[in-house]
Amino acid sequence: MTLRNERVRKALMREISDILFREIKDPQICGMVSITDVDVSPDNSAARVFYSVYGTDEVKEKTSKALERHVGQIRHEVGKRIRLRKTPTLLFILDDSMERGAKMMELINKIERGEV
């Protein structure tokens, strides 16, 4: 990844987080949503935005649908905030790695205590 791509990636993470927190007023985006990572294509034309949601599966599903509905608005706002030749298309992907990691730690702790 080039230095430019890394700067774009960090700027996208920062701005998308801020947009979700301040601009998008949708009750369907419930729970705590945090942007965990952004993967930008080499030409900055597309970005995969990984996010995590704290809550039940129902909350995660509602949030996922709401993000899909607002992707155009989020992209438009990103285009106003970050000066790029072309604003990247955004694809939101639920990142459940933190949840899986917590479950793995719980299993390891149970094994250490001899509960398994």
Helices and strands as residue ranges (DSSP letters): H 3-22, E 32-40, E 46-54, H 57-81, E 89-94, H 97-113
